[in-house]
Amino acid sequence: MSSVLTYPEAIGVGLLQGVTELFPVSSLGHSILLPALLGAPYKNDLNVSAAESPYLSVLVALHLATAVALVVYFWRDWARVLQGLFSSVRERRIETANQKLAWLLIVATIPVGVAGIAFDKLFREHLGKPIPAAIFLTLNGIVLFVAERLKRGGTGRRRATDPQPLPGDEDLHPDVLSDRRIVKLGWGSALVVGAAQILALLPGISRSGVTMSAGIFKGLRHEDSARFAFLLATPAIGGAALLKLPSLAGAQGHGIHGQILAGGVAAFVAGYVAVRFLTKYFETRTLTPFAVYCFVAGLGSLAYLSMN
């Protein structure tokens, strides 16, 4: 990659990252594919696998802006989670929904944290290229479609994570009711849902998409699986971003700090609008439109790139 990242490129990538990180369509996949499809100068300036390229670190920095957007949107939820964590440690028990949700998030985040540290170089150097990204984007569409088919193929009975309303539930905030349904998952199921995020290390596989698919497979409603996916994404992408930020303080970030800031603002705004939209969307709708998009876009990109 060139040492120059222009402001239009930074803002464009920031907007793209903020939307595609939360929509189940893969931010990394799009950040690799679009520059390759657009050609020069983007193909050269925004090459994640080029030697000494700061582009990956820039993308991770933009992820931090998206994580901040998630914290801002879910600040009431995180306040409850932190209160539950502190009370759980102080009282040495896990009884309330807030306490259990806090520990479920911790347990579910461990697998992707370990995998991200262990396999970062492998994914960056060998898979961060347009052709693999197109293939994985196609597979992402298949995963989303299969999750929806499995959901529709159920018996129609209420599951453990979709309990009958209790007296007084009608007075509770919908987010609190969602938390009560999520914590019915259990430790093993939460670990499976969290571990699904590891697949998002592959460019083209969506973090929110595979996490939601795993949540749906484990019996969560669409709106609850989306909510759990967004809560899980916050520590995962925020932690990864903080690990990468020091590299931008050195030679890789030389001359592009202003561009990164502009891209970060764009990513924050786009991420906030995206999560606000999606939390409402999944109350009544499904992953199917995103599955179709990923499958068509992935196959189309693969065909185009293979011929050029």
Backbone torsions as a table, in degrees:
resi	resn	phi	psi	omega
1	MET	NA	143.5	173.3
2	SER	-62.4	156.5	-179.9
3	SER	-75.7	-5.3	-176.6
4	VAL	-106.1	125.6	171.6
5	LEU	-115.3	113.8	-174.9
6	THR	-74.3	160.2	178.7
7	TYR	-63.7	-43.8	176.5
8	PRO	-59.4	-40.1	177.8
9	GLU	-63.3	-44.8	-177.7
10	ALA	-63.7	-43.6	-179.7
11	ILE	-68.1	-41.5	177.9
12	GLY	-61.9	-45.0	178.5
13	VAL	-65.8	-37.4	178.6
14	GLY	-62.6	-45.6	177.7
15	LEU	-63.0	-43.1	179.4
16	LEU	-62.1	-45.9	-177.9
17	GLN	-64.8	-44.5	-177.8
18	GLY	-60.7	-36.5	179.9
19	VAL	-79.4	-51.2	-171.5
20	THR	-75.5	-17.6	175.5
21	GLU	-67.3	-34.2	-175.5
22	LEU	-99.6	-36.9	170.4
23	PHE	-65.7	143.7	-174.8
24	PRO	-78.3	55.8	-175.4
25	VAL	-129.1	3.6	175.8
26	SER	77.5	106.7	177.4
27	SER	-70.2	-43.2	-179.0
28	LEU	-65.4	-40.9	177.6
29	GLY	-59.2	-45.8	179.5
30	HIS	-68.6	-35.9	-179.5
31	SER	-68.4	-23.0	176.0
32	ILE	-89.2	-42.5	-173.2
33	LEU	-74.2	-45.3	-174.5
34	LEU	-60.0	-46.6	176.5
35	PRO	-58.8	-38.6	179.6
36	ALA	-66.9	-37.9	-179.8
37	LEU	-74.1	-33.1	-179.6
38	LEU	-76.2	-24.9	179.8
39	GLY	81.0	-167.9	-178.2
40	ALA	-62.3	146.5	1.2
41	PRO	-86.0	-7.1	-174.7
42	TYR	-64.5	-35.7	-179.8
43	LYS	-59.3	-33.1	-179.8
44	ASN	-89.2	-43.4	-176.7
45	ASP	-69.1	-31.9	-173.3
46	LEU	-117.6	58.4	-178.9
47	ASN	-108.5	106.9	-172.7
48	VAL	-71.0	-23.9	-175.1
49	SER	-101.6	2.6	179.8
50	ALA	-68.5	148.0	179.5
51	ALA	-59.4	134.8	178.7
52	GLU	60.8	21.6	-178.7
53	SER	-73.7	130.9	175.2
54	PRO	-86.9	-0.6	-172.4
55	TYR	-60.8	-41.5	179.5
56	LEU	-62.9	-42.1	178.4
57	SER	-64.8	-36.0	176.6
58	VAL	-63.4	-44.5	179.2
59	LEU	-60.5	-42.2	-179.5
60	VAL	-66.9	-36.3	176.1
61	ALA	-62.5	-39.0	177.5
62	LEU	-67.6	-29.9	174.6
63	HIS	-59.9	-36.0	179.6
64	LEU	-61.1	-39.4	177.9
65	ALA	-63.6	-37.8	177.3
66	THR	-67.2	-39.0	177.3
67	ALA	-62.4	-39.4	178.0
68	VAL	-63.4	-40.0	177.7
69	ALA	-60.8	-39.8	177.7
70	LEU	-65.3	-40.9	178.4
71	VAL	-62.9	-43.6	-179.9
72	VAL	-62.7	-43.9	-177.6
73	TYR	-68.8	-40.8	-176.0
74	PHE	-101.8	28.6	-172.3
75	TRP	-61.8	-36.1	178.3
76	ARG	-65.5	-39.0	179.4
77	ASP	-65.7	-44.2	179.9
78	TRP	-67.1	-30.9	175.9
79	ALA	-64.3	-41.0	177.6
80	ARG	-67.4	-40.3	-180.0
81	VAL	-63.0	-46.5	-179.9
82	LEU	-65.6	-39.5	177.1
83	GLN	-62.0	-41.2	178.8
84	GLY	-65.7	-39.2	179.5
85	LEU	-64.5	-48.6	-178.8
86	PHE	-63.6	-41.8	-180.0
87	SER	-68.2	-34.1	178.6
88	SER	-65.3	-43.8	178.9
89	VAL	-66.4	-42.4	-178.2
90	ARG	-65.9	-42.4	-175.7
91	GLU	-93.4	-6.9	179.3
92	ARG	55.5	48.9	177.2
93	ARG	-152.9	159.3	174.8
94	ILE	-130.3	95.0	-174.1
95	GLU	-124.7	-45.8	-175.5
96	THR	-79.3	164.4	178.5
97	ALA	-62.1	-39.6	179.9
98	ASN	-64.9	-40.8	178.9
99	GLN	-64.7	-44.9	-178.2
100	LYS	-68.8	-39.5	179.2
101	LEU	-61.5	-39.9	179.1
102	ALA	-59.2	-46.9	-178.8
103	TRP	-73.7	-31.8	174.9
104	LEU	-61.8	-41.1	179.1
105	LEU	-65.4	-39.1	178.9
106	ILE	-65.7	-50.2	-178.8
107	VAL	-60.9	-42.2	-176.0
108	ALA	-73.1	-18.0	-178.8
109	THR	-87.7	-22.8	-175.6
110	ILE	-57.5	-47.2	-176.5
111	PRO	-59.2	-46.1	-177.5
112	VAL	-69.9	-31.2	177.0
113	GLY	-63.9	-45.2	179.3
114	VAL	-66.1	-45.2	-178.7
115	ALA	-65.0	-38.9	-179.6
116	GLY	-62.2	-41.8	178.7
117	ILE	-69.1	-39.8	-174.7
118	ALA	-73.8	-35.8	-170.8
119	PHE	-116.0	12.6	-177.6
120	ASP	-55.9	-47.9	-176.8
121	LYS	-65.3	-39.7	179.8
122	LEU	-60.7	-49.4	-178.3
123	PHE	-65.8	-39.7	-176.4
124	ARG	-67.7	-45.2	-171.3
125	GLU	-86.5	-27.9	-173.0
126	HIS	-112.5	-23.7	-176.2
127	LEU	-115.2	-9.0	-177.6
128	GLY	-81.9	49.8	-178.0
129	LYS	-126.6	159.0	-173.5
130	PRO	-59.1	-44.8	-176.7
131	ILE	-62.4	-51.4	176.0
132	PRO	-58.4	-37.4	-179.9
133	ALA	-62.9	-40.3	178.4
134	ALA	-64.9	-41.1	179.4
135	ILE	-64.0	-46.4	-178.5
136	PHE	-69.2	-31.9	176.9
137	LEU	-64.7	-39.7	176.1
138	THR	-62.1	-45.0	178.2
139	LEU	-63.5	-34.4	177.9
140	ASN	-60.3	-41.8	177.2
141	GLY	-61.4	-40.1	179.1
142	ILE	-64.7	-42.4	179.1
143	VAL	-60.1	-45.9	-179.9
144	LEU	-63.3	-41.3	-179.5
145	PHE	-65.4	-44.0	179.9
146	VAL	-62.6	-40.8	178.8
147	ALA	-59.5	-41.5	179.4
148	GLU	-67.9	-39.9	179.6
149	ARG	-64.9	-40.0	178.3
150	LEU	-64.9	-38.7	179.4
151	LYS	-63.3	-44.3	-178.7
152	ARG	-73.9	-22.8	-177.3
153	GLY	-83.3	5.0	-179.5
154	GLY	-72.4	179.8	-175.8
155	THR	-82.6	-12.5	-177.5
156	GLY	89.3	-6.2	178.9
157	ARG	-75.3	156.2	173.6
158	ARG	-70.6	139.0	179.9
159	ARG	-100.0	175.7	-179.0
160	ALA	-62.0	-28.8	-178.7
161	THR	-87.7	1.3	179.5
162	ASP	-128.5	64.6	-169.5
163	PRO	-73.7	161.8	174.1
164	GLN	-64.0	140.1	177.7
165	PRO	-58.3	142.7	177.7
166	LEU	-100.7	157.0	176.9
167	PRO	-55.9	130.4	-179.9
168	GLY	95.4	-13.7	-179.7
169	ASP	-61.8	-30.6	-177.5
170	GLU	-64.6	-16.5	-179.8
171	ASP	-91.2	-7.1	-177.0
172	LEU	-89.0	153.3	177.4
173	HIS	-66.6	142.9	179.5
174	PRO	-54.6	-33.4	179.0
175	ASP	-66.6	-37.0	178.1
176	VAL	-67.7	-40.3	177.2
177	LEU	-64.6	-38.1	177.7
178	SER	-62.8	-42.0	177.7
179	ASP	-60.0	-40.0	-179.9
180	ARG	-63.3	-36.4	178.2
181	ARG	-72.8	-39.4	-178.3
182	ILE	-62.7	-42.5	-175.6
183	VAL	-71.1	-8.7	173.5
184	LYS	-72.7	-10.4	-179.2
185	LEU	-55.1	-45.4	-173.0
186	GLY	92.5	162.8	-173.1
187	TRP	-67.3	-45.0	-177.8
188	GLY	-63.4	-44.2	-179.9
189	SER	-66.4	-39.7	177.8
190	ALA	-63.1	-37.7	178.0
191	LEU	-64.6	-40.1	178.1
192	VAL	-63.9	-45.4	179.7
193	VAL	-61.7	-44.5	179.2
194	GLY	-65.5	-39.9	-179.2
195	ALA	-65.6	-24.2	178.2
196	ALA	-60.0	-24.2	178.9
197	GLN	-62.5	-22.6	179.2
198	ILE	-58.5	-35.7	179.9
199	LEU	-62.3	-25.6	-179.4
200	ALA	-71.6	-8.6	172.7
201	LEU	-69.7	-17.8	174.8
202	LEU	-82.2	124.7	-178.0
203	PRO	-64.8	122.3	-176.5
204	GLY	113.2	-20.5	175.4
205	ILE	-93.6	124.8	-175.4
206	SER	-83.1	130.4	176.8
207	ARG	-60.5	-52.4	-178.8
208	SER	-65.9	-34.7	-178.6
209	GLY	-65.9	-49.9	-178.0
210	VAL	-71.0	-32.8	178.3
211	THR	-67.8	-43.4	176.4
212	MET	-63.1	-42.5	179.7
213	SER	-60.5	-43.0	178.1
214	ALA	-65.0	-39.9	177.9
215	GLY	-64.0	-41.6	177.5
216	ILE	-64.4	-42.5	178.4
217	PHE	-59.9	-34.0	179.7
218	LYS	-85.3	2.7	172.0
219	GLY	105.6	2.8	179.7
220	LEU	-75.4	150.8	170.2
221	ARG	-65.6	162.8	178.8
222	HIS	-59.9	-45.9	-177.3
223	GLU	-67.3	-33.6	178.9
224	ASP	-74.4	-39.5	178.1
225	SER	-66.5	-35.6	176.8
226	ALA	-66.6	-43.4	-179.7
227	ARG	-62.6	-45.5	179.4
228	PHE	-64.5	-38.5	179.1
229	ALA	-63.3	-42.2	-179.0
230	PHE	-70.2	-37.1	176.2
231	LEU	-65.5	-41.3	178.5
232	LEU	-66.6	-34.2	-177.1
233	ALA	-66.4	-29.1	-174.2
234	THR	-61.0	-55.4	178.3
235	PRO	-68.6	-31.6	-177.3
236	ALA	-67.0	-52.8	-177.4
237	ILE	-77.8	-30.9	177.2
238	GLY	-67.1	-43.0	179.3
239	GLY	-65.7	-42.7	178.3
240	ALA	-62.3	-40.1	-179.8
241	ALA	-64.3	-42.4	-179.6
242	LEU	-64.4	-32.9	177.6
243	LEU	-68.7	-31.7	-176.8
244	LYS	-87.4	-22.5	-174.7
245	LEU	-56.9	-39.2	179.9
246	PRO	-56.2	-31.0	179.9
247	SER	-66.3	-29.2	179.2
248	LEU	-78.0	-14.7	176.1
249	ALA	-78.8	-15.3	179.8
250	GLY	-98.5	-142.5	-174.1
251	ALA	-65.1	-34.2	-177.5
252	GLN	-64.5	-27.8	-178.7
253	GLY	-96.1	3.1	-176.1
254	HIS	-61.4	123.6	175.0
255	GLY	82.5	0.4	-177.0
256	ILE	-127.7	14.9	-179.2
257	HIS	-62.7	-39.4	177.9
258	GLY	-64.5	-40.9	178.7
259	GLN	-65.1	-39.8	179.2
260	ILE	-64.3	-40.2	178.0
261	LEU	-62.8	-43.6	178.8
262	ALA	-63.0	-43.4	177.8
263	GLY	-64.6	-35.8	179.1
264	GLY	-65.0	-41.2	177.2
265	VAL	-62.2	-43.3	179.0
266	ALA	-63.0	-42.0	-180.0
267	ALA	-65.2	-38.7	178.8
268	PHE	-62.3	-49.3	-178.5
269	VAL	-62.7	-47.4	-178.8
270	ALA	-63.6	-40.8	-179.7
271	GLY	-65.1	-41.2	-179.4
272	TYR	-65.2	-45.0	178.7
273	VAL	-63.6	-40.1	-178.4
274	ALA	-64.1	-47.4	-177.6
275	VAL	-68.9	-34.7	176.9
276	ARG	-62.9	-42.1	179.1
277	PHE	-67.9	-47.2	-172.5
278	LEU	-68.5	-35.5	179.0
279	THR	-62.8	-31.8	175.6
280	LYS	-79.8	-40.8	-177.5
281	TYR	-57.0	-47.2	-173.6
282	PHE	-78.3	0.2	172.5
283	GLU	-69.3	-27.8	-176.0
284	THR	-131.8	-9.1	-173.6
285	ARG	-124.9	177.9	-167.9
286	THR	-122.8	-177.9	179.0
287	LEU	-83.3	-6.8	-172.2
288	THR	-56.7	-46.5	179.0
289	PRO	-59.6	-35.9	178.9
290	PHE	-71.3	-34.0	177.2
291	ALA	-63.2	-45.8	179.7
292	VAL	-63.1	-45.0	-180.0
293	TYR	-59.2	-49.3	-177.3
294	CYS	-62.4	-41.4	-178.8
295	PHE	-64.7	-46.6	-178.5
296	VAL	-69.1	-45.7	-179.4
297	ALA	-64.9	-38.9	179.5
298	GLY	-65.8	-48.3	-179.9
299	LEU	-66.4	-40.0	178.8
300	GLY	-62.6	-43.6	178.9
301	SER	-65.0	-41.1	179.8
302	LEU	-62.8	-42.5	179.1
303	ALA	-64.5	-44.5	-177.9
304	TYR	-64.6	-47.4	-176.8
305	LEU	-67.8	-32.0	-180.0
306	SER	-70.5	-25.0	-179.1
307	MET	-92.2	-5.3	-175.6
308	ASN	-123.4	NA	NA
